[in-house]
Amino acid sequence: GGVVYGASYDKDWQLRHIAITTLDLLPQLRGSKYMQSDMGDCYQRVKNDLQADREVLFSGTPCQVAGLKNFLRKEYEKLFTVDIACHGVPSPKVWGEYLRSINPQQKEITDVNMRDKSTGWQRYSITIKCKDGYTLVKERASHNAYMRGFLYGLYTRPSCYDCPAKAGRSGS
């Protein structure tokens, strides 16, 4: 009877916060996704679920958890929050531009794995697969343009450098 909120790719491979109410859909929320997710009306939906006396698990970046707590303005016994270890988040526009640059023929993407460990735990890869079975990208993160920019903080939003919610201060 509860609901889990977390980040999931949409049909265009942009990241959005969604609500999951069945176990079979939970895999949509798994895996590393190195970009900012669009919250949409997520905070209001969390509040509505809590007011309907549902248990809610909310997962997000520390600033998203802090934002939810500030939006709610009170503690709820049935709210459970988890924040991820955050390195800072790039703009979704950077991700969109990267996808366009690697996929000029606009093949239908079916899977994105930003932390594919088939090449090793520490030497992980980014893998992007298409509907026709074609692997668009399988490249060690340290060699991939998007991941290198992320790992070196080239796309990190300025607000992330002075984030008031990081280091355990989100309230989760």
N, C-alpha and C positions, 0 to 999 in steps of 0.2 A: 503493500500500500504506500510505500515511500517513493521518493523521486530523487534522481541523481542528476546534478547539473555539471557539465564540463564542456571542454572544447572538442569540436568535431569538424571535419572538413565538410563543406557543402558540395553541390554538384560541380561547381567551378573551381574546386580545390582552394577556396578561401576558408578561413577558420572562423567558426561561429560557436557561441555557447548555446547548447541545447539541453533539453530535459529528456531524461531516459526513465521509463517507468517499467520496463521489462528486462529481465536478465539477458535475453538473447541480443539486445541492442547495446549492451555495455561495451563490447569490443570497439565501437565507434569512438569511445573516449580514451582508449588506450594508446600508448605510444607518445614519443616526443614530437612536439610540433613547435618549431622554433620561429614563432611569429606572434603578433598580437591578435587575439581573437575579438570578434565583434560581439559585444554584449547584447545588442538589440534591447528588447524589453525584459531581459532575463531577471533583473533585480525585482521588478514588479511581479513577475511570475513566481519567484521564490517567496515573496511576501504573501501573495495570494495562497500558495500552498501551505505556508505556515499558519495563516489565519484559518485555513480549512482543517487544521490540526493534523497535517501530514508530516511525516519525518522527511527531512531534506538533507542531503549531502551535497555540498557545493565545493567544487575543486577549481582552482584557478591560480593565477599569479598572486603574489602577496598584495599588490595594489588592487587587484580585482576583489580579493577577500575583504580588504580594508574598505573598499568602495561599497561592497554589499553591507558590511556592518554599519557604515555611516548612513546608508540609505534606510536601513531598517530602524535605526535609532533606539533599539532596545534588544535585549538578549531574548532568545527563544530557546526553550528547553529541547525542542525537537530539531534544532539546526546544528548540523555538524559541518565544519569547514576544514578544508585541507588546502594548504598552499604548496605549490611546487617550488623546488629550488630554482630561482630565477637569475639568469645571467643578463637580464634586460631583454627587451623585445624590439625587433625591427618593425617598421611599418608594413602592413599588408601590401602596400603598393610595390615595395621592393620584391616581395615574393611573386606578385603578379608579373612584374617585369622579367624576373628570372624565368618563370614558366614560359612566357612568350618567347624569350630568347632561345630556349632549348627545344621548343616545340613549334617551329615556324609552320609546319604543315597542320597544326592543330589536331593531332591525333587525340583520340579519346583516352584520357588518363584514367586508370582504374585503381592505382595504389601508389601511395607515397609513404616511404619509410625513411625518416630522417636519421634513424639510428640503427641501421641494419648491421647486425653483429656477425653476419656470415664471413666477414673479413677479419673478425677478431673483436674482442671487447674494447680494447683501447684503440684499435685501428678500424673503428666502425666506418660504415659507408652510408651514403645517401643513395637510395634506390627509388626510381620512378618507373612504373610499368604502365603499358597501354593495353587497351582492350584486345588488340590483335595479337597479343603475346609478346610484342616488341618491348624490350627494356630500353627506355628512353635515356635513363641515367643509371649507372652503377659505378660510383666513384668514391674513393675514400674521402671522408669529410675534409681531411687536411688538404686535399687537392681540388675540391669542388668550390667554384666561385661563390655560390650562395653561402655555403657552410663556412668557408674561410672568412668571408665578410662578417658573418654572425659571430664566429669564435673570436675574432680580433676586435669586435665592437665597432666595426665600420658603419653599421646601420642602426646602432643602438640609439634610441631616442634620448635627447638630452635629459629629460626628466628622470630617466632610469639611473643616471649617475648619482643623483641625490634623492633616491627613492625613500620616502619616509616610512614605507611599509616593509622594507626588506629587513633581513637579519632578525627575524622573529617578532617583528613589531606589527604584523598584520592583524592580530587578534584571533587567528585561527587556533 
